[in-house]
């Protein structure tokens, strides 16, 4: 009996410790995010000012503001209520992807954008960014509600129906010729399945089978992607063709050496390195600020992933844990793919660096993910915090007051 009492006391102490730490995890996560955004905007200004003036910098600030509002809404509403609209988000993302695929012209061979021609501030929406969040929210909720069926592959409540929904989303992304996002979403789904407890042999079968299908699809049905896949092994062999971007990225890193040639002093950003302000912004970072700064950036991303993992493992619900894993995987995998591509470890892909590269849709997605992660941490630290926060806001903001409550 005494052992049971001691065990129960230890459990309560452990829960209290998780609650105390989760608040700090959220605080440091927000601080790291702000640091990365500040660094990203600074490098964006340096990278793009000589080519486009302050246009990209000003646009990025506007998107950051919109992203902060989205993140605040995620914290206010809470991840549980947001997850209630998971299927609606999936349907909306599929519709938007179909619109981009079939109703808008290709840009550099890919149907990824919906263009809204607003005078003075034209907006390019990338539906695949919404798809990332939609899949993360939907599939984490799906697995959390069916956790005991994860091992029964052929059961109607098993993982296959949920995976099938994710595959449908990926099909529309592939139709837009966005292989990088498809691979990223596949990685996020795999991470959720692993943490949900699916047997490793099934997971390996999916990875090997999917990888084999992808290999043959690229090799025999997509010559452009196959050329990219092979050119990164020796970019200087075709430095004026498929290896052009990566060859110039190597030159940028080589010029920067350990400490860089100086902020805003890049020679390659003006003419030689296409998409320097988006996918290859870290090449300019390496040239201007050197390897030391690049290592610091990698460390900051690593800290972000660790904090996301801490928030996930401290969550009080399986749903919160799986959603935290999914959101952290999106940011972490995207950073790995981008840095790996600009360094020549991976084939070049149109994958922006989280919080750093220019891109409104991606910035909105990343900040919304941060808001959801903070919501998970706050739910651990203060259960039902969002209900208390909503009541407080209604008492302070006149137009938010509920007439029924006032009576």
C-alpha positions in Angstrom: 0.0 0.0 0.0 2.8 2.3 0.9 4.5 1.6 -2.4 1.3 2.5 -4.3 1.1 5.8 -2.4 4.8 6.6 -3.2 4.3 5.8 -6.8 1.2 8.0 -7.0 3.1 10.8 -5.4 5.9 10.4 -7.9 3.4 10.5 -10.8 1.9 13.7 -9.5 5.4 15.3 -9.1 6.3 14.2 -12.6 3.1 15.7 -14.0 3.8 19.0 -12.2 7.4 19.0 -13.5 6.1 18.5 -17.1 3.7 21.4 -16.6 6.4 23.7 -15.3 8.8 22.8 -18.1 6.3 23.0 -20.9 5.8 26.7 -20.3 9.5 27.3 -20.6 9.7 25.2 -23.7 7.0 27.4 -25.3 8.9 30.5 -24.3 12.2 29.4 -25.8 10.5 28.1 -28.9 9.0 31.6 -29.5 12.3 33.3 -28.8 14.2 31.0 -31.2 11.5 31.7 -33.9 11.8 35.4 -33.5 15.6 35.1 -33.7 15.4 33.1 -36.9 12.9 35.6 -38.5 15.1 38.6 -37.6 18.1 36.8 -39.1 16.1 35.8 -42.2 14.8 39.3 -42.8 18.3 40.7 -42.4 19.7 38.3 -44.9 16.8 38.8 -47.3 17.5 42.5 -47.3 21.2 41.9 -48.0 20.4 39.3 -50.7 17.7 41.1 -52.6 18.2 44.9 -52.2 20.7 45.2 -55.0 18.3 43.4 -57.4 14.8 44.5 -56.4 15.3 47.2 -53.8 13.3 46.8 -50.6 10.4 45.0 -52.4 11.0 41.5 -51.1 12.0 42.8 -47.7 8.8 44.8 -47.3 6.6 42.0 -48.6 8.2 39.6 -46.1 7.5 41.9 -43.2 3.8 42.0 -44.3 3.7 38.2 -44.4 5.5 37.9 -41.0 2.7 40.2 -39.6 0.0 37.9 -41.1 1.9 34.9 -39.8 2.1 36.3 -36.2 -1.7 36.9 -36.3 -2.3 33.3 -37.5 0.0 32.0 -34.7 -1.8 34.0 -32.1 -5.1 32.6 -33.3 -3.8 29.1 -33.0 -2.8 29.7 -29.4 -6.1 31.4 -28.6 -8.3 28.8 -30.2 -6.2 25.8 -29.2 -5.0 22.8 -31.2 -8.0 20.6 -30.1 -10.6 22.9 -31.6 -8.4 23.5 -34.7 -8.1 19.7 -35.2 -11.9 19.5 -35.3 -11.7 21.1 -38.8 -9.0 18.7 -40.0 -11.1 17.1 -42.7 -12.3 20.5 -43.9 -8.7 21.6 -44.2 -7.9 18.5 -46.2 -10.8 19.2 -48.6 -9.9 22.9 -48.9 -6.2 22.1 -49.7 -7.2 19.5 -52.4 -9.5 22.1 -54.0 -6.8 24.8 -53.9 -4.2 22.3 -55.3 -6.6 21.4 -58.1 -7.2 25.1 -58.9 -3.4 25.7 -59.1 -2.9 22.5 -61.2 -5.6 23.2 -63.8 -6.5 26.8 -63.8 -3.2 28.7 -63.5 -0.3 28.6 -65.9 3.0 26.8 -65.0 5.8 28.9 -63.5 9.2 27.3 -64.4 7.5 24.1 -65.3 5.5 23.7 -62.1 1.8 24.4 -61.2 2.3 25.5 -57.6 0.8 28.9 -57.2 -2.5 30.7 -57.3 -2.0 34.3 -58.3 -4.4 37.0 -56.9 -3.6 40.3 -58.7 -4.2 42.8 -56.0 -3.0 46.3 -57.1 0.1 47.3 -55.3 0.5 43.9 -53.5 -0.1 40.9 -55.8 -0.4 37.7 -53.8 0.9 34.3 -54.8 -0.6 31.6 -52.7 1.1 28.2 -52.6 -1.6 25.6 -51.7 1.0 22.9 -50.9 1.9 24.9 -47.8 -1.7 24.5 -46.5 -1.5 20.9 -47.5 1.5 20.3 -45.2 -0.5 21.6 -42.2 -3.7 19.9 -43.2 -2.0 16.5 -43.5 -0.2 17.0 -40.1 -3.4 18.0 -38.3 -5.6 15.4 -40.0 -3.3 12.4 -39.7 -2.1 13.0 -36.2 -5.8 13.3 -35.0 -6.7 10.2 -37.1 -3.9 8.1 -35.5 -4.5 9.4 -32.0 -8.2 8.3 -32.2 -7.3 4.8 -33.5 -4.1 4.1 -31.7 -5.0 0.5 -30.7 -5.6 -0.4 -34.3 -2.3 0.8 -35.7 -0.9 -2.8 -35.8 -4.0 -4.1 -37.6 -3.2 -2.9 -41.1 -6.3 -4.3 -42.8 -8.8 -3.2 -40.1 -11.2 -0.5 -41.2 -10.0 1.6 -38.3 -6.4 0.8 -39.1 -3.8 3.3 -40.6 -4.6 2.6 -44.3 -7.7 4.8 -44.7 -5.9 7.7 -43.2 -2.8 7.1 -45.3 -5.1 6.9 -48.4 -6.4 10.4 -47.6 -2.8 11.7 -47.4 -2.0 9.9 -50.7 -4.8 11.8 -52.4 -3.4 15.1 -51.3 0.1 14.0 -52.5 -1.3 13.0 -55.9 -2.6 16.6 -56.4 0.8 18.0 -55.3 2.6 15.7 -57.7 0.3 16.9 -60.5 1.7 20.3 -59.8 5.2 18.9 -60.2 6.2 19.5 -56.6 8.2 16.4 -55.7 10.0 18.0 -52.8 6.8 18.7 -50.9 5.5 15.2 -51.6 8.6 13.7 -50.1 8.3 16.0 -47.1 4.7 15.0 -46.5 5.6 11.3 -46.8 8.3 11.8 -44.2 5.9 13.5 -41.8 3.3 10.7 -42.3 6.1 8.1 -41.6 7.1 10.0 -38.4 3.5 10.0 -37.2 3.1 6.3 -37.9 6.3 5.5 -36.1 5.3 7.4 -33.0 1.8 5.9 -33.1 3.3 2.5 -32.7 3.0 0.9 -36.1 5.1 -2.3 -36.4 8.5 -1.5 -37.8 8.3 -4.2 -40.5 5.2 -2.5 -42.0 6.9 0.9 -41.9 10.0 -0.4 -43.6 7.8 -2.1 -46.2 6.1 1.3 -47.0 9.4 3.1 -47.1 11.2 0.6 -49.3 8.1 0.2 -51.6 7.5 3.9 -51.9 11.1 4.6 -52.5 11.3 2.0 -55.3 8.2 3.3 -57.0 9.6 6.9 -56.8 12.9 5.8 -58.2 11.4 4.2 -61.3 9.0 7.0 -61.8 11.8 9.6 -61.8 14.2 7.5 -63.9 11.8 6.5 -66.7 9.1 9.1 -66.6 10.7 12.3 -65.5 13.9 13.0 -67.4 14.2 16.6 -66.0 14.1 15.3 -62.4 16.5 12.5 -63.2 19.0 15.0 -64.6 18.7 17.0 -61.4 19.2 13.8 -59.4 22.4 12.9 -61.2 23.8 16.4 -61.7 24.2 17.2 -58.0 26.9 14.4 -57.8 29.2 16.5 -60.0 27.6 19.9 -60.7 30.7 21.3 -62.4 30.4 18.7 -65.1 27.3 20.6 -66.4 28.0 23.9 -64.8 26.0 25.9 -67.5 23.1 23.5 -67.5 21.5 21.3 -64.7 24.4 21.9 -62.3 24.3 25.7 -62.7 22.7 26.6 -59.4 24.6 24.1 -57.3 28.0 25.0 -58.9 27.5 28.7 -58.1 26.3 27.7 -54.6 29.7 25.9 -54.1 31.5 29.0 -55.4 29.6 31.1 -52.8 30.5 28.9 -49.9 34.1 28.7 -51.1 34.3 32.5 -51.3 33.0 32.9 -47.8 35.4 30.5 -46.1 35.1 30.5 -42.3 34.1 34.1 -41.5 32.7 35.4 -44.8 33.6 38.3 -47.1 31.3 40.7 -45.2 27.6 41.5 -44.8 26.0 42.6 -48.1 29.3 42.1 -50.0 28.3 39.0 -51.9 29.4 38.9 -55.6 27.2 36.0 -56.6 23.8 37.2 -55.6 23.5 39.8 -58.3 23.8 37.8 -61.5 25.2 34.3 -61.0 22.9 32.6 -58.4 19.2 32.3 -59.4 16.6 32.3 -56.6 19.2 33.7 -54.2 16.5 35.2 -52.0 14.5 32.0 -51.7 15.8 28.5 -52.0 19.5 29.5 -52.0 19.6 32.2 -49.4 21.9 30.1 -47.3 24.5 30.1 -50.1 24.7 33.9 -49.8 24.7 33.6 -46.0 27.8 31.3 -46.3 29.5 33.7 -48.7 28.9 36.9 -46.7 29.0 35.5 -43.1 31.0 32.3 -43.5 30.9 28.7 -42.3 30.8 29.7 -38.6 27.5 31.5 -39.1 26.1 28.6 -41.1 27.0 26.2 -38.2 25.3 28.6 -35.8 22.1 28.6 -38.0 22.2 24.8 -38.0 22.5 24.7 -34.2 19.5 27.1 -33.9 17.4 24.7 -36.1 18.6 21.8 -34.0 17.5 23.6 -30.8 14.1 24.3 -32.4 13.7 20.6 -33.2 14.7 19.6 -29.6 12.2 22.1 -28.1 9.5 20.8 -30.4 10.4 17.2 -29.4 10.2 18.2 -25.7 6.8 19.8 -26.1 5.6 16.7 -27.9 6.9 14.2 -25.3 5.5 16.4 -22.5 2.0 16.6 -24.0 -0.7 15.1 -21.8 -2.6 13.6 -24.7 -1.6 11.3 -27.5 -3.2 13.7 -29.9 -1.0 16.5 -28.7 2.1 14.3 -28.8 1.5 13.1 -32.4 0.6 16.6 -33.7 3.7 18.0 -32.0 5.8 15.4 -33.7 4.2 16.2 -37.1 4.7 19.9 -36.8 8.3 19.6 -35.6 9.0 17.2 -38.4 7.7 19.6 -41.0 10.1 22.4 -39.9 13.0 20.1 -39.2 12.8 18.1 -42.4 12.3 21.3 -44.5 15.5 22.8 -42.9 17.5 19.6 -43.6 16.3 19.4 -47.2 17.1 23.1 -47.9 20.5 23.1 -46.2 21.4 19.7 -47.8 20.4 20.9 -51.3 22.5 24.1 -51.1 25.5 22.2 -49.8 25.2 19.5 -52.5 24.2 16.6 -50.1 20.8 16.3 -51.8 19.6 17.1 -55.3 18.4 20.7 -55.7 14.8 21.1 -54.8 12.4 24.1 -54.5 12.3 23.9 -50.7 12.6 27.2 -48.8 14.5 27.5 -45.5 12.0 27.8 -42.6 11.8 31.4 -41.3 14.7 32.6 -43.5 13.8 32.3 -47.2 11.5 34.7 -48.9 8.0 33.3 -49.3 4.7 34.4 -47.8 2.9 31.0 -47.9 5.8 29.2 -46.3 6.2 31.9 -43.6 2.5 31.7 -42.8 2.7 27.9 -42.6 5.8 27.9 -40.3 4.4 30.5 -37.9 1.0 28.7 -37.8 2.9 25.5 -36.9 4.7 27.4 -34.1 1.4 28.7 -32.8 0.1 25.1 -32.7 3.2 23.9 -30.9 2.8 26.7 -28.3 -0.8 25.7 -27.9 0.2 22.1 -27.2 2.8 23.3 -24.6 0.2 25.7 -23.0 -2.4 22.9 -22.8 0.2 20.8 -20.9 1.1 23.7 -18.6 -2.4 25.0 -18.0 -5.2 22.6 -19.1 -8.1 24.4 -20.8 -6.1 27.6 -20.9 -7.7 28.8 -24.1 -11.2 28.8 -22.5 -10.0 31.1 -19.7 -8.1 33.3 -22.2 -11.3 33.6 -24.4 -13.4 34.6 -21.4 -10.8 37.2 -20.4 -10.7 38.6 -23.9 -14.5 38.8 -24.0 -14.5 40.7 -20.8 -12.0 43.3 -22.1 -12.9 43.6 -25.8 -16.5 45.0 -26.3 -17.2 43.5 -29.7 -16.1 40.0 -28.5 -18.7 39.9 -25.7 -21.2 37.1 -25.9 -24.8 38.6 -25.6 -26.1 35.5 -24.0 -23.4 35.6 -21.3 -24.1 39.3 -20.6 -27.8 38.5 -19.9 
